[in-house]
Amino acid sequence: RQLRPGLTVGASLMRLRSHVDFRHNAFVADTQLTAQSAGAYLSLADMIRPGHRLTLHHGAPLAVTSGTIRQTSVAGYTDDGVYRTDSTDVALGVTARHRMTQIVYQAPLAKHIHGFAALARHDNWSHRRGLDNNLLMLGLTMKR
């Protein structure tokens, strides 16, 4: 949403639900999965010169937030030769959501070529609690 010329704010929320069918595997039960992502941003266009843009974004990338599968394994055999099974429920939802905050500056360098610099902070990188990351990226994009 444009608040005024050159100033834009936005937010997104995505939620997906899926039924996973393990027909091909008699030892894994079917399950329902839910995945979700969310984010918000503030963007300033034409700050220094026309075509330049500064964007601040905070969000959580798409991740499975709920779902469990039951896996059954052969645990041995009885004296009569009948196999015994052991079942384990495996939670698929992440327990530590990946969160990221980033600031990105973009500027046109030539026709169809833009340069960018991005500084980002990632908490629980790859959904692993305590695995944090500070990142600086410099790059080029081509637009036709």
N, CA, C and O atoms as a GROMACS GRO file, in nm:
protein
  576
    1ARG      N    1   0.084  -0.117   0.000
    1ARG     CA    2   0.000   0.000   0.000
    1ARG      C    3   0.089   0.124   0.000
    1ARG      O    4   0.183   0.135   0.079
    2GLN      N    5   0.058   0.216  -0.089
    2GLN     CA    6   0.136   0.339  -0.099
    2GLN      C    7   0.079   0.442  -0.002
    2GLN      O    8  -0.037   0.481  -0.013
    3LEU      N    9   0.161   0.485   0.095
    3LEU     CA   10   0.118   0.584   0.193
    3LEU      C   11   0.127   0.725   0.137
    3LEU      O   12   0.043   0.810   0.164
    4ARG      N   13   0.230   0.747   0.059
    4ARG     CA   14   0.250   0.873  -0.013
    4ARG      C   15   0.344   0.840  -0.128
    4ARG      O   16   0.402   0.732  -0.129
    5PRO      N   17   0.361   0.929  -0.223
    5PRO     CA   18   0.452   0.897  -0.333
    5PRO      C   19   0.591   0.859  -0.282
    5PRO      O   20   0.655   0.935  -0.208
    6GLY      N   21   0.636   0.742  -0.321
    6GLY     CA   22   0.768   0.694  -0.283
    6GLY      C   23   0.773   0.614  -0.154
    6GLY      O   24   0.877   0.555  -0.125
    7LEU      N   25   0.665   0.612  -0.076
    7LEU     CA   26   0.663   0.539   0.051
    7LEU      C   27   0.556   0.430   0.046
    7LEU      O   28   0.437   0.458   0.034
    8THR      N   29   0.602   0.305   0.055
    8THR     CA   30   0.512   0.190   0.044
    8THR      C   31   0.530   0.100   0.165
    8THR      O   32   0.643   0.078   0.210
    9VAL      N   33   0.419   0.047   0.217
    9VAL     CA   34   0.424  -0.054   0.323
    9VAL      C   35   0.344  -0.174   0.276
    9VAL      O   36   0.254  -0.162   0.194
   10GLY      N   37   0.379  -0.288   0.328
   10GLY     CA   38   0.305  -0.408   0.291
   10GLY      C   39   0.326  -0.519   0.392
   10GLY      O   40   0.417  -0.516   0.474
   11ALA      N   41   0.239  -0.616   0.383
   11ALA     CA   42   0.247  -0.733   0.471
   11ALA      C   43   0.194  -0.853   0.395
   11ALA      O   44   0.113  -0.840   0.303
   12SER      N   45   0.242  -0.970   0.435
   12SER     CA   46   0.194  -1.092   0.371
   12SER      C   47   0.181  -1.201   0.476
   12SER      O   48   0.257  -1.208   0.572
   13LEU      N   49   0.084  -1.285   0.454
   13LEU     CA   50   0.065  -1.404   0.538
   13LEU      C   51   0.018  -1.514   0.444
   13LEU      O   52  -0.080  -1.498   0.373
   14MET      N   53   0.088  -1.624   0.444
   14MET     CA   54   0.050  -1.737   0.360
   14MET      C   55   0.038  -1.860   0.449
   14MET      O   56   0.124  -1.886   0.533
   15ARG      N   57  -0.068  -1.935   0.428
   15ARG     CA   58  -0.088  -2.059   0.503
   15ARG      C   59  -0.130  -2.166   0.403
   15ARG      O   60  -0.224  -2.148   0.326
   16LEU      N   61  -0.060  -2.277   0.405
   16LEU     CA   62  -0.088  -2.388   0.315
   16LEU      C   63  -0.124  -2.512   0.396
   16LEU      O   64  -0.066  -2.536   0.502
   17ARG      N   65  -0.219  -2.588   0.346
   17ARG     CA   66  -0.252  -2.716   0.407
   17ARG      C   67  -0.244  -2.822   0.298
   17ARG      O   68  -0.286  -2.800   0.185
   18SER      N   69  -0.190  -2.935   0.336
   18SER     CA   70  -0.172  -3.041   0.237
   18SER      C   71  -0.193  -3.176   0.303
   18SER      O   72  -0.155  -3.199   0.418
   19HIS      N   73  -0.254  -3.264   0.228
   19HIS     CA   74  -0.267  -3.403   0.272
   19HIS      C   75  -0.158  -3.482   0.201
   19HIS      O   76  -0.151  -3.484   0.078
   20VAL      N   77  -0.073  -3.546   0.279
   20VAL     CA   78   0.037  -3.624   0.222
   20VAL      C   79  -0.004  -3.770   0.222
   20VAL      O   80  -0.038  -3.827   0.325
   21ASP      N   81  -0.001  -3.829   0.104
   21ASP     CA   82  -0.048  -3.967   0.085
   21ASP      C   83   0.072  -4.058   0.065
   21ASP      O   84   0.145  -4.046  -0.034
   22PHE      N   85   0.092  -4.149   0.158
   22PHE     CA   86   0.204  -4.244   0.150
   22PHE      C   87   0.156  -4.381   0.101
   22PHE      O   88   0.196  -4.483   0.157
   23ARG      N   89   0.072  -4.385  -0.001
   23ARG     CA   90   0.018  -4.510  -0.052
   23ARG      C   91   0.127  -4.611  -0.089
   23ARG      O   92   0.110  -4.732  -0.073
   24HIS      N   93   0.236  -4.560  -0.136
   24HIS     CA   94   0.343  -4.648  -0.182
   24HIS      C   95   0.419  -4.712  -0.066
   24HIS      O   96   0.502  -4.800  -0.089
   25ASN      N   97   0.393  -4.669   0.057
   25ASN     CA   98   0.471  -4.718   0.170
   25ASN      C   99   0.378  -4.762   0.282
   25ASN      O  100   0.318  -4.677   0.348
   26ALA      N  101   0.365  -4.891   0.303
   26ALA     CA  102   0.274  -4.943   0.405
   26ALA      C  103   0.322  -4.915   0.546
   26ALA      O  104   0.247  -4.935   0.642
   27PHE      N  105   0.445  -4.867   0.561
   27PHE     CA  106   0.500  -4.845   0.695
   27PHE      C  107   0.497  -4.698   0.738
   27PHE      O  108   0.550  -4.665   0.844
   28VAL      N  109   0.436  -4.610   0.657
   28VAL     CA  110   0.422  -4.470   0.694
   28VAL      C  111   0.276  -4.430   0.677
   28VAL      O  112   0.219  -4.449   0.569
   29ALA      N  113   0.216  -4.376   0.783
   29ALA     CA  114   0.075  -4.336   0.777
   29ALA      C  115   0.062  -4.199   0.710
   29ALA      O  116   0.151  -4.115   0.720
   30ASP      N  117  -0.051  -4.178   0.642
   30ASP     CA  118  -0.080  -4.049   0.580
   30ASP      C  119  -0.092  -3.941   0.687
   30ASP      O  120  -0.118  -3.970   0.804
   31THR      N  121  -0.071  -3.816   0.646
   31THR     CA  122  -0.076  -3.706   0.742
   31THR      C  123  -0.125  -3.578   0.677
   31THR      O  124  -0.125  -3.565   0.554
   32GLN      N  125  -0.167  -3.484   0.759
   32GLN     CA  126  -0.200  -3.348   0.718
   32GLN      C  127  -0.083  -3.258   0.758
   32GLN      O  128  -0.036  -3.266   0.872
   33LEU      N  129  -0.037  -3.174   0.668
   33LEU     CA  130   0.069  -3.078   0.698
   33LEU      C  131   0.014  -2.937   0.685
   33LEU      O  132  -0.069  -2.909   0.598
   34THR      N  133   0.061  -2.848   0.770
   34THR     CA  134   0.030  -2.706   0.759
   34THR      C  135   0.163  -2.631   0.754
   34THR      O  136   0.253  -2.658   0.832
   35ALA      N  137   0.173  -2.537   0.661
   35ALA     CA  138   0.293  -2.455   0.648
   35ALA      C  139   0.250  -2.308   0.646
   35ALA      O  140   0.140  -2.276   0.604
   36GLN      N  141   0.339  -2.221   0.693
   36GLN     CA  142   0.303  -2.081   0.703
   36GLN      C  143   0.425  -1.992   0.681
   36GLN      O  144   0.537  -2.030   0.715
   37SER      N  145   0.402  -1.874   0.625
   37SER     CA  146   0.504  -1.770   0.616
   37SER      C  147   0.438  -1.636   0.646
   37SER      O  148   0.316  -1.622   0.631
   38ALA      N  149   0.517  -1.539   0.687
   38ALA     CA  150   0.463  -1.406   0.717
   38ALA      C  151   0.575  -1.304   0.701
   38ALA      O  152   0.693  -1.336   0.718
   39GLY      N  153   0.537  -1.182   0.669
   39GLY     CA  154   0.637  -1.077   0.657
   39GLY      C  155   0.574  -0.940   0.647
   39GLY      O  156   0.455  -0.927   0.617
   40ALA      N  157   0.654  -0.838   0.671
   40ALA     CA  158   0.611  -0.699   0.657
   40ALA      C  159   0.729  -0.618   0.606
   40ALA      O  160   0.844  -0.648   0.637
   41TYR      N  161   0.700  -0.514   0.528
   41TYR     CA  162   0.809  -0.433   0.474
   41TYR      C  163   0.769  -0.286   0.466
   41TYR      O  164   0.651  -0.250   0.464
   42LEU      N  165   0.870  -0.202   0.461
   42LEU     CA  166   0.858  -0.059   0.439
   42LEU      C  167   0.958  -0.025   0.330
   42LEU      O  168   1.075  -0.062   0.341
   43SER      N  169   0.914   0.044   0.226
   43SER     CA  170   1.001   0.072   0.113
   43SER      C  171   0.995   0.220   0.076
   43SER      O  172   0.887   0.278   0.066
   44LEU      N  173   1.112   0.279   0.057
   44LEU     CA  174   1.124   0.419   0.016
   44LEU      C  175   1.186   0.423  -0.123
   44LEU      O  176   1.298   0.375  -0.142
   45ALA      N  177   1.114   0.479  -0.219
   45ALA     CA  178   1.162   0.485  -0.357
   45ALA      C  179   1.212   0.626  -0.389
   45ALA      O  180   1.165   0.724  -0.330
   46ASP      N  181   1.304   0.634  -0.480
   46ASP     CA  182   1.357   0.761  -0.531
   46ASP      C  183   1.411   0.850  -0.418
   46ASP      O  184   1.394   0.972  -0.421
   47MET      N  185   1.476   0.788  -0.319
   47MET     CA  186   1.526   0.863  -0.203
   47MET      C  187   1.636   0.960  -0.241
   47MET      O  188   1.625   1.081  -0.219
   48ILE      N  189   1.742   0.907  -0.298
   48ILE     CA  190   1.858   0.989  -0.331
   48ILE      C  191   1.849   1.038  -0.475
   48ILE      O  192   1.872   1.155  -0.505
   49ARG      N  193   1.816   0.944  -0.563
   49ARG     CA  194   1.801   0.974  -0.706
   49ARG      C  195   1.686   0.891  -0.761
   49ARG      O  196   1.647   0.793  -0.698
   50PRO      N  197   1.633   0.927  -0.875
   50PRO     CA  198   1.526   0.844  -0.934
   50PRO      C  199   1.575   0.701  -0.958
   50PRO      O  200   1.686   0.680  -1.006
   51GLY      N  201   1.492   0.605  -0.924
   51GLY     CA  202   1.524   0.464  -0.943
   51GLY      C  203   1.590   0.398  -0.825
   51GLY      O  204   1.599   0.276  -0.821
   52HIS      N  205   1.636   0.475  -0.728
   52HIS     CA  206   1.698   0.419  -0.607
   52HIS      C  207   1.587   0.377  -0.511
   52HIS      O  208   1.483   0.441  -0.503
   53ARG      N  209   1.612   0.269  -0.436
   53ARG     CA  210   1.510   0.218  -0.344
   53ARG      C  211   1.577   0.162  -0.219
   53ARG      O  212   1.679   0.094  -0.227
   54LEU      N  213   1.517   0.193  -0.103
   54LEU     CA  214   1.561   0.139   0.026
   54LEU      C  215   1.443   0.064   0.085
   54LEU      O  216   1.333   0.118   0.097
   55THR      N  217   1.465  -0.063   0.123
   55THR     CA  218   1.357  -0.147   0.175
   55THR      C  219   1.400  -0.211   0.306
   55THR      O  220   1.511  -0.264   0.317
   56LEU      N  221   1.312  -0.206   0.405
   56LEU     CA  222   1.330  -0.274   0.533
   56LEU      C  223   1.225  -0.384   0.540
   56LEU      O  224   1.106  -0.357   0.521
   57HIS      N  225   1.268  -0.506   0.569
   57HIS     CA  226   1.176  -0.621   0.571
   57HIS      C  227   1.201  -0.706   0.694
   57HIS      O  228   1.316  -0.727   0.734
   58HIS      N  229   1.094  -0.754   0.755
   58HIS     CA  230   1.104  -0.850   0.865
   58HIS      C  231   1.003  -0.961   0.837
   58HIS      O  232   0.890  -0.934   0.798
   59GLY      N  233   1.045  -1.086   0.858
   59GLY     CA  234   0.951  -1.194   0.832
   59GLY      C  235   1.002  -1.330   0.873
   59GLY      O  236   1.113  -1.347   0.922
   60ALA      N  237   0.915  -1.426   0.850
   60ALA     CA  238   0.944  -1.567   0.876
   60ALA      C  239   0.918  -1.641   0.745
   60ALA      O  240   0.805  -1.640   0.697
   61PRO      N  241   1.020  -1.706   0.686
   61PRO     CA  242   1.000  -1.777   0.560
   61PRO      C  243   0.909  -1.898   0.576
   61PRO      O  244   0.882  -1.943   0.688
   62LEU      N  245   0.863  -1.950   0.465
   62LEU     CA  246   0.771  -2.064   0.465
   62LEU      C  247   0.833  -2.183   0.537
   62LEU      O  248   0.947  -2.221   0.512
   63ALA      N  249   0.755  -2.240   0.629
   63ALA     CA  250   0.801  -2.356   0.706
   63ALA      C  251   0.680  -2.440   0.748
   63ALA      O  252   0.571  -2.387   0.766
   64VAL      N  253   0.702  -2.568   0.762
   64VAL     CA  254   0.597  -2.657   0.814
   64VAL      C  255   0.578  -2.622   0.961
   64VAL      O  256   0.672  -2.627   1.039
   65THR      N  257   0.454  -2.588   0.998
   65THR     CA  258   0.426  -2.549   1.136
   65THR      C  259   0.353  -2.657   1.214
   65THR      O  260   0.353  -2.656   1.337
   66SER      N  261   0.290  -2.751   1.144
   66SER     CA  262   0.227  -2.863   1.214
   66SER      C  263   0.213  -2.982   1.120
   66SER      O  264   0.205  -2.967   0.998
   67GLY      N  265   0.210  -3.097   1.180
   67GLY     CA  266   0.196  -3.222   1.106
   67GLY      C  267   0.281  -3.329   1.172
   67GLY      O  268   0.391  -3.303   1.220
   68THR      N  269   0.229  -3.449   1.173
   68THR     CA  270   0.298  -3.562   1.233
   68THR      C  271   0.282  -3.682   1.142
   68THR      O  272   0.175  -3.702   1.084
   69ILE      N  273   0.386  -3.762   1.129
   69ILE     CA  274   0.372  -3.889   1.058
   69ILE      C  275   0.398  -4.002   1.157
   69ILE      O  276   0.476  -3.987   1.252
   70ARG      N  277   0.333  -4.110   1.134
   70ARG     CA  278   0.356  -4.231   1.214
   70ARG      C  279   0.433  -4.329   1.127
   70ARG      O  280   0.385  -4.370   1.021
   71GLN      N  281   0.550  -4.364   1.172
   71GLN     CA  282   0.633  -4.460   1.100
   71GLN      C  283   0.634  -4.591   1.177
   71GLN      O  284   0.658  -4.594   1.297
   72THR      N  285   0.607  -4.698   1.106
   72THR     CA  286   0.605  -4.831   1.166
   72THR      C  287   0.721  -4.912   1.110
   72THR      O  288   0.743  -4.916   0.989
   73SER      N  289   0.794  -4.975   1.198
   73SER     CA  290   0.910  -5.055   1.158
   73SER      C  291   0.895  -5.197   1.212
   73SER      O  292   0.831  -5.219   1.315
   74VAL      N  293   0.954  -5.291   1.142
   74VAL     CA  294   0.956  -5.429   1.190
   74VAL      C  295   1.059  -5.434   1.303
   74VAL      O  296   1.175  -5.398   1.284
   75ALA      N  297   1.014  -5.479   1.422
   75ALA     CA  298   1.099  -5.480   1.540
   75ALA      C  299   1.152  -5.620   1.572
   75ALA      O  300   1.231  -5.636   1.664
   76GLY      N  301   1.109  -5.717   1.498
   76GLY     CA  302   1.153  -5.854   1.524
   76GLY      C  303   1.043  -5.951   1.486
   76GLY      O  304   0.944  -5.913   1.424
   77TYR      N  305   1.062  -6.078   1.522
   77TYR     CA  306   0.967  -6.181   1.486
   77TYR      C  307   0.933  -6.265   1.609
   77TYR      O  308   1.015  -6.283   1.699
   78THR      N  309   0.811  -6.315   1.610
   78THR     CA  310   0.771  -6.405   1.717
   78THR      C  311   0.827  -6.544   1.687
   78THR      O  312   0.882  -6.568   1.580
   79ASP      N  313   0.811  -6.635   1.782
   79ASP     CA  314   0.856  -6.773   1.760
   79ASP      C  315   0.781  -6.839   1.646
   79ASP      O  316   0.830  -6.934   1.585
   80ASP      N  317   0.659  -6.788   1.618
   80ASP     CA  318   0.578  -6.843   1.509
   80ASP      C  319   0.613  -6.783   1.373
   80ASP      O  320   0.555  -6.821   1.272
   81GLY      N  321   0.710  -6.688   1.369
   81GLY     CA  322   0.750  -6.627   1.242
   81GLY      C  323   0.669  -6.504   1.204
   81GLY      O  324   0.689  -6.448   1.096
   82VAL      N  325   0.579  -6.460   1.292
   82VAL     CA  326   0.501  -6.339   1.264
   82VAL      C  327   0.585  -6.218   1.307
   82VAL      O  328   0.643  -6.217   1.415
   83TYR      N  329   0.589  -6.116   1.220
   83TYR     CA  330   0.672  -6.002   1.258
   83TYR      C  331   0.601  -5.912   1.360
   83TYR      O  332   0.479  -5.898   1.358
   84ARG      N  333   0.682  -5.853   1.448
   84ARG     CA  334   0.634  -5.756   1.546
   84ARG      C  335   0.671  -5.618   1.494
   84ARG      O  336   0.776  -5.599   1.433
   85THR      N  337   0.582  -5.521   1.518
   85THR     CA  338   0.609  -5.385   1.472
   85THR      C  339   0.623  -5.290   1.590
   85THR      O  340   0.574  -5.314   1.700
   86ASP      N  341   0.691  -5.182   1.563
   86ASP     CA  342   0.708  -5.075   1.659
   86ASP      C  343   0.676  -4.946   1.584
   86ASP      O  344   0.732  -4.921   1.478
   87SER      N  345   0.586  -4.864   1.639
   87SER     CA  346   0.547  -4.739   1.573
   87SER      C  347   0.604  -4.619   1.647
   87SER      O  348   0.609  -4.615   1.770
   88THR      N  349   0.645  -4.520   1.568
   88THR     CA  350   0.699  -4.396   1.622
   88THR      C  351   0.630  -4.280   1.554
   88THR      O  352   0.619  -4.276   1.432
   89ASP      N  353   0.583  -4.183   1.634
   89ASP     CA  354   0.527  -4.060   1.578
   89ASP      C  355   0.640  -3.958   1.564
   89ASP      O  356   0.714  -3.934   1.659
   90VAL      N  357   0.651  -3.899   1.446
   90VAL     CA  358   0.754  -3.800   1.418
   90VAL      C  359   0.687  -3.667   1.388
   90VAL      O  360   0.614  -3.655   1.290
   91ALA      N  361   0.710  -3.566   1.474
   91ALA     CA  362   0.655  -3.432   1.451
   91ALA      C  363   0.734  -3.364   1.340
   91ALA      O  364   0.857  -3.361   1.344
   92LEU      N  365   0.664  -3.309   1.242
   92LEU     CA  366   0.730  -3.245   1.129
   92LEU      C  367   0.735  -3.094   1.141
   92LEU      O  368   0.811  -3.029   1.068
   93GLY      N  369   0.657  -3.036   1.230
   93GLY     CA  370   0.657  -2.891   1.249
   93GLY      C  371   0.787  -2.843   1.310
   93GLY      O  372   0.842  -2.909   1.399
   94VAL      N  373   0.836  -2.730   1.263
   94VAL     CA  374   0.960  -2.675   1.318
   94VAL      C  375   0.933  -2.622   1.459
   94VAL      O  376   0.824  -2.572   1.487
   95THR      N  377   1.031  -2.634   1.546
   95THR     CA  378   1.014  -2.587   1.684
   95THR      C  379   1.077  -2.450   1.705
   95THR      O  380   1.041  -2.380   1.800
   96ALA      N  381   1.168  -2.411   1.620
   96ALA     CA  382   1.233  -2.280   1.630
   96ALA      C  383   1.221  -2.213   1.494
   96ALA      O  384   1.298  -2.244   1.403
   97ARG      N  385   1.126  -2.121   1.480
   97ARG     CA  386   1.103  -2.057   1.350
   97ARG      C  387   1.220  -1.969   1.308
   97ARG      O  388   1.275  -1.894   1.389
   98HIS      N  389   1.255  -1.979   1.184
   98HIS     CA  390   1.356  -1.892   1.123
   98HIS      C  391   1.293  -1.753   1.109
   98HIS      O  392   1.183  -1.739   1.055
   99ARG      N  393   1.361  -1.652   1.158
   99ARG     CA  394   1.316  -1.514   1.145
   99ARG      C  395   1.428  -1.434   1.080
   99ARG      O  396   1.546  -1.458   1.106
  100MET      N  397   1.390  -1.340   0.994
  100MET     CA  398   1.493  -1.259   0.930
  100MET      C  399   1.450  -1.113   0.924
  100MET      O  400   1.333  -1.081   0.903
  101THR      N  401   1.548  -1.026   0.942
  101THR     CA  402   1.530  -0.883   0.927
  101THR      C  403   1.637  -0.838   0.829
  101THR      O  404   1.754  -0.871   0.844
  102GLN      N  405   1.595  -0.762   0.727
  102GLN     CA  406   1.695  -0.719   0.630
  102GLN      C  407   1.666  -0.578   0.580
  102GLN      O  408   1.552  -0.533   0.576
  103ILE      N  409   1.773  -0.512   0.542
  103ILE     CA  410   1.762  -0.381   0.479
  103ILE      C  411   1.836  -0.392   0.345
  103ILE      O  412   1.950  -0.440   0.339
  104VAL      N  413   1.771  -0.346   0.240
  104VAL     CA  414   1.826  -0.361   0.104
  104VAL      C  415   1.824  -0.225   0.035
  104VAL      O  416   1.724  -0.154   0.037
  105TYR      N  417   1.936  -0.190  -0.027
  105TYR     CA  418   1.944  -0.068  -0.107
  105TYR      C  419   1.969  -0.109  -0.252
  105TYR      O  420   2.061  -0.186  -0.281
  106GLN      N  421   1.885  -0.057  -0.343
  106GLN     CA  422   1.898  -0.088  -0.485
  106GLN      C  423   1.916   0.042  -0.563
  106GLN      O  424   1.857   0.144  -0.529
  107ALA      N  425   2.000   0.036  -0.666
  107ALA     CA  426   2.023   0.154  -0.750
  107ALA      C  427   2.048   0.110  -0.893
  107ALA      O  428   2.116   0.010  -0.917
  108PRO      N  429   1.993   0.184  -0.991
  108PRO     CA  430   2.023   0.152  -1.130
  108PRO      C  431   2.167   0.189  -1.163
  108PRO      O  432   2.216   0.296  -1.125
  109LEU      N  433   2.235   0.100  -1.234
  109LEU     CA  434   2.374   0.124  -1.274
  109LEU      C  435   2.385   0.152  -1.424
  109LEU      O  436   2.466   0.234  -1.466
  110ALA      N  437   2.304   0.083  -1.502
  110ALA     CA  438   2.301   0.100  -1.647
  110ALA      C  439   2.165   0.051  -1.693
  110ALA      O  440   2.086   0.001  -1.614
  111LYS      N  441   2.138   0.066  -1.822
  111LYS     CA  442   2.010   0.018  -1.874
  111LYS      C  443   1.995  -0.131  -1.844
  111LYS      O  444   2.081  -0.210  -1.882
  112HIS      N  445   1.888  -0.168  -1.779
  112HIS     CA  446   1.854  -0.307  -1.743
  112HIS      C  447   1.943  -0.367  -1.634
  112HIS      O  448   1.928  -0.486  -1.604
  113ILE      N  449   2.034  -0.291  -1.574
  113ILE     CA  450   2.121  -0.346  -1.469
  113ILE      C  451   2.107  -0.262  -1.342
  113ILE      O  452   2.121  -0.140  -1.344
  114HIS      N  453   2.080  -0.330  -1.232
  114HIS     CA  454   2.071  -0.266  -1.101
  114HIS      C  455   2.173  -0.331  -1.007
  114HIS      O  456   2.198  -0.451  -1.015
  115GLY      N  457   2.229  -0.251  -0.921
  115GLY     CA  458   2.316  -0.303  -0.816
  115GLY      C  459   2.239  -0.303  -0.685
  115GLY      O  460   2.146  -0.224  -0.667
  116PHE      N  461   2.277  -0.390  -0.594
  116PHE     CA  462   2.211  -0.391  -0.463
  116PHE      C  463   2.311  -0.426  -0.353
  116PHE      O  464   2.411  -0.494  -0.376
  117ALA      N  465   2.280  -0.377  -0.236
  117ALA     CA  466   2.353  -0.413  -0.114
  117ALA      C  467   2.247  -0.451  -0.012
  117ALA      O  468   2.151  -0.376   0.010
  118ALA      N  469   2.263  -0.566   0.050
  118ALA     CA  470   2.165  -0.614   0.148
  118ALA      C  471   2.238  -0.653   0.276
  118ALA      O  472   2.339  -0.724   0.272
  119LEU      N  473   2.187  -0.607   0.387
  119LEU     CA  474   2.237  -0.644   0.518
  119LEU      C  475   2.123  -0.717   0.588
  119LEU      O  476   2.013  -0.663   0.601
  120ALA      N  477   2.149  -0.838   0.634
  120ALA     CA  478   2.041  -0.920   0.692
  120ALA      C  479   2.085  -0.984   0.823
  120ALA      O  480   2.202  -1.014   0.843
  121ARG      N  481   1.988  -1.002   0.910
  121ARG     CA  482   2.006  -1.075   1.036
  121ARG      C  483   1.908  -1.192   1.034
  121ARG      O  484   1.788  -1.173   1.019
  122HIS      N  485   1.962  -1.313   1.049
  122HIS     CA  486   1.879  -1.434   1.052
  122HIS      C  487   1.889  -1.496   1.191
  122HIS      O  488   2.000  -1.522   1.239
  123ASP      N  489   1.777  -1.519   1.254
  123ASP     CA  490   1.771  -1.589   1.383
  123ASP      C  491   1.712  -1.727   1.359
  123ASP      O  492   1.618  -1.742   1.281
  124ASN      N  493   1.767  -1.826   1.425
  124ASN     CA  494   1.724  -1.966   1.409
  124ASN      C  495   1.733  -2.007   1.262
  124ASN      O  496   1.640  -2.064   1.206
  125TRP      N  497   1.848  -1.978   1.203
  125TRP     CA  498   1.874  -2.010   1.062
  125TRP      C  499   1.838  -2.156   1.035
  125TRP      O  500   1.875  -2.244   1.113
  126SER      N  501   1.768  -2.181   0.929
  126SER     CA  502   1.727  -2.316   0.891
  126SER      C  503   1.647  -2.384   1.002
  126SER      O  504   1.649  -2.506   1.016
  127HIS      N  505   1.576  -2.302   1.082
  127HIS     CA  506   1.488  -2.350   1.189
  127HIS      C  507   1.565  -2.424   1.298
  127HIS      O  508   1.511  -2.514   1.362
  128ARG      N  509   1.690  -2.386   1.319
  128ARG     CA  510   1.771  -2.447   1.425
  128ARG      C  511   1.795  -2.344   1.534
  128ARG      O  512   1.860  -2.242   1.512
  129ARG      N  513   1.741  -2.370   1.652
  129ARG     CA  514   1.750  -2.277   1.765
  129ARG      C  515   1.896  -2.241   1.793
  129ARG      O  516   1.983  -2.328   1.805
  130GLY      N  517   1.921  -2.110   1.804
  130GLY     CA  518   2.054  -2.060   1.836
  130GLY      C  519   2.148  -2.048   1.718
  130GLY      O  520   2.258  -1.995   1.734
  131LEU      N  521   2.109  -2.094   1.601
  131LEU     CA  522   2.194  -2.082   1.483
  131LEU      C  523   2.158  -1.950   1.415
  131LEU      O  524   2.062  -1.942   1.339
  132ASP      N  525   2.236  -1.847   1.443
  132ASP     CA  526   2.208  -1.713   1.393
  132ASP      C  527   2.313  -1.674   1.291
  132ASP      O  528   2.422  -1.732   1.285
  133ASN      N  529   2.280  -1.573   1.209
  133ASN     CA  530   2.364  -1.540   1.096
  133ASN      C  531   2.348  -1.393   1.064
  133ASN      O  532   2.235  -1.344   1.052
  134ASN      N  533   2.458  -1.322   1.048
  134ASN     CA  534   2.458  -1.187   0.994
  134ASN      C  535   2.515  -1.197   0.854
  134ASN      O  536   2.616  -1.264   0.832
  135LEU      N  537   2.452  -1.131   0.759
  135LEU     CA  538   2.486  -1.151   0.619
  135LEU      C  539   2.494  -1.018   0.546
  135LEU      O  540   2.407  -0.932   0.563
  136LEU      N  541   2.596  -1.000   0.466
  136LEU     CA  542   2.609  -0.885   0.378
  136LEU      C  543   2.620  -0.938   0.236
  136LEU      O  544   2.708  -1.019   0.206
  137MET      N  545   2.531  -0.893   0.150
  137MET     CA  546   2.533  -0.936   0.009
  137MET      C  547   2.547  -0.814  -0.080
  137MET      O  548   2.483  -0.711  -0.057
  138LEU      N  549   2.630  -0.824  -0.180
  138LEU     CA  550   2.643  -0.724  -0.284
  138LEU      C  551   2.620  -0.795  -0.416
  138LEU      O  552   2.672  -0.905  -0.436
  139GLY      N  553   2.544  -0.733  -0.505
  139GLY     CA  554   2.519  -0.804  -0.629
  139GLY      C  555   2.460  -0.717  -0.737
  139GLY      O  556   2.438  -0.597  -0.721
  140LEU      N  557   2.434  -0.782  -0.849
  140LEU     CA  558   2.374  -0.720  -0.966
  140LEU      C  559   2.250  -0.797  -1.006
  140LEU      O  560   2.244  -0.919  -0.992
  141THR      N  561   2.151  -0.724  -1.055
  141THR     CA  562   2.033  -0.788  -1.113
  141THR      C  563   2.013  -0.730  -1.253
  141THR      O  564   2.041  -0.613  -1.277
  142MET      N  565   1.966  -0.814  -1.342
  142MET     CA  566   1.935  -0.770  -1.478
  142MET      C  567   1.785  -0.776  -1.497
  142MET      O  568   1.722  -0.877  -1.467
  143LYS      N  569   1.729  -0.668  -1.547
  143LYS     CA  570   1.585  -0.661  -1.575
  143LYS      C  571   1.568  -0.630  -1.722
  143LYS      O  572   1.633  -0.541  -1.777
  144ARG      N  573   1.479  -0.704  -1.785
  144ARG     CA  574   1.453  -0.680  -1.927
  144ARG      C  575   1.318  -0.617  -1.943
  144ARG      O  576   1.277  -0.589  -2.056
   0.00000   0.00000   0.00000
